[in-house]
């Protein structure tokens, strides 16, 4: 019984540390213009990906026929 309590206690402690670390990390904002542009581009690309790769579009078309898939390979 004590082994189970130790296991759950250690897992809870690790989980708490991860939550604190992630919340602390995400609270910092980018201050430079380049960083803001990178964040804006990543946010825009994530929105395009959510639209292009949702369940309806993925199951009703070929994955390589979407515009965003072709654009991503041309850019990189």
N, CA, C and O atoms as CSV, one atom per row, in Angstrom:
chain,resi,resn,atom,element,x,y,z
A,1,UNK,N,N,0.814,-1.191,0.000
A,1,UNK,CA,C,0.000,0.000,0.000
A,1,UNK,C,C,0.861,1.260,0.000
A,1,UNK,O,O,0.554,2.238,-0.682
A,2,UNK,N,N,1.936,1.220,0.771
A,2,UNK,CA,C,2.809,2.397,0.814
A,2,UNK,C,C,3.529,2.599,-0.514
A,2,UNK,O,O,3.834,3.731,-0.890
A,3,UNK,N,N,3.805,1.492,-1.235
A,3,UNK,CA,C,4.458,1.618,-2.543
A,3,UNK,C,C,3.539,2.339,-3.528
A,3,UNK,O,O,4.002,3.148,-4.331
A,4,UNK,N,N,2.252,2.051,-3.469
A,4,UNK,CA,C,1.295,2.716,-4.357
A,4,UNK,C,C,1.200,4.204,-4.018
A,4,UNK,O,O,1.143,5.046,-4.914
A,5,UNK,N,N,1.183,4.519,-2.734
A,5,UNK,CA,C,1.134,5.924,-2.332
A,5,UNK,C,C,2.387,6.674,-2.767
A,5,UNK,O,O,2.310,7.822,-3.205
A,6,UNK,N,N,3.535,6.025,-2.645
A,6,UNK,CA,C,4.791,6.646,-3.089
A,6,UNK,C,C,4.771,6.855,-4.602
A,6,UNK,O,O,5.199,7.900,-5.091
A,7,UNK,N,N,4.278,5.868,-5.339
A,7,UNK,CA,C,4.198,5.965,-6.797
A,7,UNK,C,C,3.299,7.129,-7.205
A,7,UNK,O,O,3.705,7.972,-8.004
A,8,UNK,N,N,2.078,7.183,-6.662
A,8,UNK,CA,C,1.163,8.252,-7.020
A,8,UNK,C,C,1.667,9.615,-6.546
A,8,UNK,O,O,1.466,10.621,-7.226
A,9,UNK,N,N,2.313,9.651,-5.398
A,9,UNK,CA,C,2.877,10.906,-4.907
A,9,UNK,C,C,3.977,11.428,-5.809
A,9,UNK,O,O,4.034,12.624,-6.097
A,10,UNK,N,N,4.856,10.533,-6.259
A,10,UNK,CA,C,5.937,10.969,-7.151
A,10,UNK,C,C,5.393,11.384,-8.514
A,10,UNK,O,O,5.866,12.361,-9.096
A,11,UNK,N,N,4.397,10.648,-9.034
A,11,UNK,CA,C,3.797,11.041,-10.313
A,11,UNK,C,C,3.078,12.385,-10.192
A,11,UNK,O,O,3.146,13.209,-11.104
A,12,UNK,N,N,2.401,12.605,-9.088
A,12,UNK,CA,C,1.738,13.888,-8.859
A,12,UNK,C,C,2.729,15.023,-8.750
A,12,UNK,O,O,2.496,16.114,-9.270
A,13,UNK,N,N,3.846,14.766,-8.068
A,13,UNK,CA,C,4.889,15.796,-7.943
A,13,UNK,C,C,5.509,16.142,-9.276
A,13,UNK,O,O,5.744,17.315,-9.569
A,14,UNK,N,N,5.778,15.131,-10.092
A,14,UNK,CA,C,6.338,15.366,-11.424
A,14,UNK,C,C,5.335,16.132,-12.285
A,14,UNK,O,O,5.710,17.049,-13.015
A,15,UNK,N,N,4.065,15.752,-12.198
A,15,UNK,CA,C,3.030,16.449,-12.958
A,15,UNK,C,C,2.913,17.906,-12.547
A,15,UNK,O,O,2.772,18.786,-13.395
A,16,UNK,N,N,2.972,18.160,-11.252
A,16,UNK,CA,C,2.903,19.531,-10.751
A,16,UNK,C,C,4.083,20.354,-11.237
A,16,UNK,O,O,3.913,21.510,-11.622
A,17,UNK,N,N,5.278,19.774,-11.225
A,17,UNK,CA,C,6.458,20.484,-11.716
A,17,UNK,C,C,6.337,20.803,-13.207
A,17,UNK,O,O,6.729,21.884,-13.644
A,18,UNK,N,N,5.795,19.863,-13.986
A,18,UNK,CA,C,5.613,20.107,-15.413
A,18,UNK,C,C,4.603,21.216,-15.665
A,18,UNK,O,O,4.808,22.058,-16.539
A,19,UNK,N,N,3.528,21.223,-14.914
A,19,UNK,CA,C,2.522,22.275,-15.077
A,19,UNK,C,C,3.116,23.634,-14.746
A,19,UNK,O,O,2.903,24.600,-15.479
A,20,UNK,N,N,3.849,23.718,-13.661
A,20,UNK,CA,C,4.475,24.982,-13.271
A,20,UNK,C,C,5.474,25.425,-14.330
A,20,UNK,O,O,5.519,26.604,-14.683
A,21,UNK,N,N,6.271,24.497,-14.836
A,21,UNK,CA,C,7.266,24.825,-15.851
A,21,UNK,C,C,6.601,25.323,-17.126
A,21,UNK,O,O,7.041,26.319,-17.700
A,22,UNK,N,N,5.547,24.648,-17.579
A,22,UNK,CA,C,4.876,25.051,-18.817
A,22,UNK,C,C,4.149,26.379,-18.664
A,22,UNK,O,O,4.166,27.194,-19.586
A,23,UNK,N,N,3.518,26.612,-17.534
A,23,UNK,CA,C,2.842,27.885,-17.332
A,23,UNK,C,C,3.838,29.037,-17.240
A,23,UNK,O,O,3.585,30.129,-17.748
A,24,UNK,N,N,4.936,28.792,-16.608
A,24,UNK,CA,C,5.956,29.825,-16.478
A,24,UNK,C,C,6.587,30.146,-17.818
A,24,UNK,O,O,6.891,31.304,-18.108
A,25,UNK,N,N,6.785,29.122,-18.636
A,25,UNK,CA,C,7.405,29.300,-19.943
A,25,UNK,C,C,6.489,30.044,-20.901
A,25,UNK,O,O,6.955,30.883,-21.672
A,26,UNK,N,N,5.181,29.749,-20.864
A,26,UNK,CA,C,4.267,30.369,-21.811
A,26,UNK,C,C,3.908,31.794,-21.440
A,26,UNK,O,O,3.341,32.509,-22.266
A,27,UNK,N,N,4.215,32.230,-20.234
A,27,UNK,CA,C,3.851,33.587,-19.835
A,27,UNK,C,C,4.800,34.631,-20.408
A,27,UNK,O,O,4.460,35.814,-20.447
A,28,UNK,N,N,5.976,34.221,-20.851
A,28,UNK,CA,C,6.909,35.187,-21.408
A,28,UNK,C,C,6.500,35.525,-22.840
A,28,UNK,O,O,6.145,34.640,-23.619
A,29,UNK,N,N,6.554,36.784,-23.171
A,29,UNK,CA,C,6.186,37.251,-24.493
A,29,UNK,C,C,7.435,37.611,-25.281
A,29,UNK,O,O,8.466,37.968,-24.710
A,30,UNK,N,N,7.330,37.515,-26.576
A,30,UNK,CA,C,8.426,37.904,-27.434
A,30,UNK,C,C,8.438,39.416,-27.549
A,30,UNK,O,O,7.404,40.031,-27.813
A,31,UNK,N,N,9.590,40.009,-27.356
A,31,UNK,CA,C,9.677,41.452,-27.364
A,31,UNK,C,C,10.186,42.045,-28.663
A,31,UNK,O,O,9.939,43.219,-28.937
A,32,UNK,N,N,10.888,41.266,-29.470
A,32,UNK,CA,C,11.457,41.808,-30.693
A,32,UNK,C,C,10.467,41.703,-31.840
A,32,UNK,O,O,9.543,40.890,-31.810
A,33,UNK,N,N,10.671,42.522,-32.836
A,33,UNK,CA,C,9.791,42.532,-34.010
A,33,UNK,C,C,9.930,41.216,-34.774
A,33,UNK,O,O,8.937,40.667,-35.251
A,34,UNK,N,N,11.153,40.712,-34.889
A,34,UNK,CA,C,11.350,39.448,-35.609
A,34,UNK,C,C,10.629,38.307,-34.910
A,34,UNK,O,O,10.012,37.465,-35.562
A,35,UNK,N,N,10.706,38.278,-33.587
A,35,UNK,CA,C,10.014,37.236,-32.845
A,35,UNK,C,C,8.513,37.330,-32.998
A,35,UNK,O,O,7.831,36.311,-33.113
A,36,UNK,N,N,7.989,38.557,-33.001
A,36,UNK,CA,C,6.549,38.743,-33.196
A,36,UNK,C,C,6.116,38.303,-34.588
A,36,UNK,O,O,5.044,37.721,-34.753
A,37,UNK,N,N,6.943,38.579,-35.582
A,37,UNK,CA,C,6.619,38.131,-36.947
A,37,UNK,C,C,6.635,36.611,-37.053
A,37,UNK,O,O,5.781,36.023,-37.716
A,38,UNK,N,N,7.597,35.982,-36.406
A,38,UNK,CA,C,7.677,34.521,-36.425
A,38,UNK,C,C,6.461,33.922,-35.735
A,38,UNK,O,O,5.874,32.961,-36.233
A,39,UNK,N,N,6.074,34.486,-34.582
A,39,UNK,CA,C,4.893,33.989,-33.874
A,39,UNK,C,C,3.627,34.184,-34.705
A,39,UNK,O,O,2.766,33.306,-34.742
A,40,UNK,N,N,3.514,35.333,-35.371
A,40,UNK,CA,C,2.343,35.600,-36.198
A,40,UNK,C,C,2.267,34.620,-37.365
A,40,UNK,O,O,1.192,34.105,-37.673
A,41,UNK,N,N,3.389,34.361,-38.009
A,41,UNK,CA,C,3.422,33.416,-39.130
A,41,UNK,C,C,3.082,32.001,-38.661
A,41,UNK,O,O,2.352,31.280,-39.342
A,42,UNK,N,N,3.605,31.604,-37.509
A,42,UNK,CA,C,3.302,30.270,-36.988
A,42,UNK,C,C,1.830,30.144,-36.624
A,42,UNK,O,O,1.217,29.105,-36.867
A,43,UNK,N,N,1.261,31.188,-36.045
A,43,UNK,CA,C,-0.166,31.186,-35.695
A,43,UNK,C,C,-1.032,31.116,-36.958
A,43,UNK,O,O,-2.033,30.400,-36.987
A,44,UNK,N,N,-0.646,31.858,-38.000
A,44,UNK,CA,C,-1.386,31.845,-39.265
A,44,UNK,C,C,-1.291,30.470,-39.927
A,44,UNK,O,O,-2.283,29.961,-40.448
A,45,UNK,N,N,-0.100,29.869,-39.907
A,45,UNK,CA,C,0.072,28.545,-40.501
A,45,UNK,C,C,-0.707,27.490,-39.729
A,45,UNK,O,O,-1.255,26.567,-40.333
A,46,UNK,N,N,-0.766,27.608,-38.412
A,46,UNK,CA,C,-1.545,26.661,-37.617
A,46,UNK,C,C,-3.030,26.773,-37.939
A,46,UNK,O,O,-3.733,25.764,-37.982
A,47,UNK,N,N,-3.513,27.991,-38.166
A,47,UNK,CA,C,-4.920,28.172,-38.524
A,47,UNK,C,C,-5.201,27.563,-39.897
A,47,UNK,O,O,-6.233,26.919,-40.084
A,48,UNK,N,N,-4.311,27.754,-40.844
A,48,UNK,CA,C,-4.484,27.162,-42.176
A,48,UNK,C,C,-4.469,25.639,-42.076
A,48,UNK,O,O,-5.265,24.966,-42.731
A,49,UNK,N,N,-3.563,25.092,-41.258
A,49,UNK,CA,C,-3.489,23.642,-41.105
A,49,UNK,C,C,-4.741,23.075,-40.458
A,49,UNK,O,O,-5.202,22.001,-40.844
A,50,UNK,N,N,-5.306,23.789,-39.466
A,50,UNK,CA,C,-6.535,23.314,-38.836
A,50,UNK,C,C,-7.677,23.253,-39.834
A,50,UNK,O,O,-8.512,22.351,-39.765
A,51,UNK,N,N,-7.724,24.205,-40.764
A,51,UNK,CA,C,-8.773,24.210,-41.779
A,51,UNK,C,C,-8.496,23.144,-42.836
A,51,UNK,O,O,-9.410,22.427,-43.242
A,52,UNK,N,N,-7.258,23.031,-43.282
A,52,UNK,CA,C,-6.914,22.126,-44.380
A,52,UNK,C,C,-6.922,20.663,-43.978
A,52,UNK,O,O,-7.230,19.798,-44.798
A,53,UNK,N,N,-6.589,20.373,-42.730
A,53,UNK,CA,C,-6.438,18.988,-42.314
A,53,UNK,C,C,-7.504,18.568,-41.314
A,53,UNK,O,O,-7.249,17.701,-40.478
A,54,UNK,N,N,-8.701,19.164,-41.379
A,54,UNK,CA,C,-9.765,18.697,-40.497
A,54,UNK,C,C,-10.315,17.379,-41.028
A,54,UNK,O,O,-9.956,16.964,-42.130
A,55,UNK,N,N,-11.169,16.721,-40.274
A,55,UNK,CA,C,-11.625,15.374,-40.619
A,55,UNK,C,C,-12.353,15.343,-41.963
A,55,UNK,O,O,-12.176,14.409,-42.745
A,56,UNK,N,N,-13.165,16.353,-42.230
A,56,UNK,CA,C,-13.919,16.342,-43.478
A,56,UNK,C,C,-13.003,16.461,-44.694
A,56,UNK,O,O,-13.171,15.718,-45.662
A,57,UNK,N,N,-12.050,17.370,-44.663
A,57,UNK,CA,C,-11.186,17.553,-45.826
A,57,UNK,C,C,-10.194,16.408,-45.986
A,57,UNK,O,O,-9.826,16.072,-47.112
A,58,UNK,N,N,-9.755,15.805,-44.892
A,58,UNK,CA,C,-8.793,14.710,-44.980
A,58,UNK,C,C,-9.447,13.458,-45.554
A,58,UNK,O,O,-8.837,12.753,-46.358
A,59,UNK,N,N,-10.675,13.180,-45.148
A,59,UNK,CA,C,-11.312,11.950,-45.590
A,59,UNK,C,C,-11.999,12.072,-46.936
A,59,UNK,O,O,-12.403,11.056,-47.503
A,60,UNK,N,N,-12.149,13.278,-47.472
A,60,UNK,CA,C,-12.818,13.448,-48.749
A,60,UNK,C,C,-11.882,13.803,-49.886
A,60,UNK,O,O,-12.352,14.007,-51.006
A,61,UNK,N,N,-10.586,13.886,-49.656
A,61,UNK,CA,C,-9.662,14.233,-50.730
A,61,UNK,C,C,-8.318,13.558,-50.478
A,61,UNK,O,O,-8.042,13.059,-49.388
A,62,UNK,N,N,-7.502,13.560,-51.512
A,62,UNK,CA,C,-6.150,13.038,-51.374
A,62,UNK,C,C,-5.323,14.008,-50.532
A,62,UNK,O,O,-5.482,15.218,-50.696
A,63,UNK,N,N,-4.463,13.548,-49.651
A,63,UNK,CA,C,-3.715,14.459,-48.785
A,63,UNK,C,C,-2.757,15.362,-49.546
A,63,UNK,O,O,-2.458,16.463,-49.083
A,64,UNK,N,N,-2.266,14.922,-50.708
A,64,UNK,CA,C,-1.313,15.745,-51.450
A,64,UNK,C,C,-1.998,16.727,-52.380
A,64,UNK,O,O,-1.322,17.534,-53.017
A,65,UNK,N,N,-3.324,16.684,-52.479
A,65,UNK,CA,C,-4.005,17.593,-53.394
A,65,UNK,C,C,-4.353,18.922,-52.750
A,65,UNK,O,O,-4.832,19.824,-53.438
A,66,UNK,N,N,-4.127,19.073,-51.449
A,66,UNK,CA,C,-4.456,20.344,-50.800
A,66,UNK,C,C,-3.392,21.378,-51.126
A,66,UNK,O,O,-2.227,21.038,-51.333
A,67,UNK,N,N,-3.788,22.619,-51.169
A,67,UNK,CA,C,-2.863,23.693,-51.507
A,67,UNK,C,C,-1.790,23.879,-50.444
A,67,UNK,O,O,-0.631,24.132,-50.772
A,68,UNK,N,N,-2.162,23.758,-49.187
A,68,UNK,CA,C,-1.184,24.020,-48.131
A,68,UNK,C,C,-0.067,22.980,-48.126
A,68,UNK,O,O,1.071,23.298,-47.781
A,69,UNK,N,N,-0.381,21.743,-48.506
A,69,UNK,CA,C,0.663,20.722,-48.575
A,69,UNK,C,C,1.673,21.080,-49.660
A,69,UNK,O,O,2.880,20.949,-49.453
A,70,UNK,N,N,1.189,21.527,-50.808
A,70,UNK,CA,C,2.090,21.889,-51.894
A,70,UNK,C,C,2.861,23.154,-51.564
A,70,UNK,O,O,4.045,23.247,-51.886
A,71,UNK,N,N,2.225,24.127,-50.932
A,71,UNK,CA,C,2.909,25.363,-50.565
A,71,UNK,C,C,4.003,25.110,-49.543
A,71,UNK,O,O,5.069,25.720,-49.617
A,72,UNK,N,N,3.762,24.235,-48.604
A,72,UNK,CA,C,4.740,23.956,-47.557
A,72,UNK,C,C,6.007,23.357,-48.140
A,72,UNK,O,O,7.110,23.673,-47.693
A,73,UNK,N,N,5.855,22.491,-49.138
A,73,UNK,CA,C,7.052,21.880,-49.733
A,73,UNK,C,C,7.783,22.839,-50.677
A,73,UNK,O,O,8.993,22.709,-50.863
A,74,UNK,N,N,7.087,23.779,-51.262
A,74,UNK,CA,C,7.751,24.760,-52.122
A,74,UNK,C,C,8.540,25.765,-51.303
A,74,UNK,O,O,9.603,26.216,-51.731
A,75,UNK,N,N,8.024,26.127,-50.111
A,75,UNK,CA,C,8.680,27.142,-49.278
A,75,UNK,C,C,9.991,26.640,-48.713
A,75,UNK,O,O,11.005,27.337,-48.758
A,76,UNK,N,N,9.969,25.423,-48.179
A,76,UNK,CA,C,11.042,24.916,-47.368
A,76,UNK,C,C,12.273,24.559,-48.061
A,76,UNK,O,O,13.233,24.119,-47.429
